[in-house]
Amino acid sequence: MMKYLFEQALSINAPWFIAKINFDDQKGRLDIHLDFARGSHFADKDGRLCPVHDTVNKTWRHLNFFQHECYLHARIPHIKCDNGSVKLITPDWSGKLSGFTLLFEALLLQLAISMPVSKVSQLVG
């Protein structure tokens, strides 16, 4: 039930799924581990489905879960394209900046409009 709730809240769609959730009240941290099913294919920039070549582990800071910091973790696939090239996919939740989700980046930008960047940094850690 809890995994389903977070999949819905984060708009996680197949082939992605939540593999594990770790909540540490003492550290004030929620870690959500995402994965994909073995044999999954992912679209290249032209929309063609390509097989997974290998993966790289990545972590993104996400919006807080109430007062707790939230991080998404996933092994992100490199896909083997029809022309033989290997490309790293960009998951839907990934922002433009390294290490932040798209929603967390949007929050930072909204805060930066109304306060100095140093204050934003203090606020979000």
Buried (B, 14 or more C-beta within 10 A) or exposed (E): EEBEEBBEEBEBEEBBBBBEEEBEEEEBBBBBBBBBEEEBBBEBEEEEEBEBBEBEEBEBBBBBBEEEBBBBBBBBBBBBBEEEEEBEBEBEBBBEEEEBBBBBBEBBEEBEEEEEEEEBEEEBE
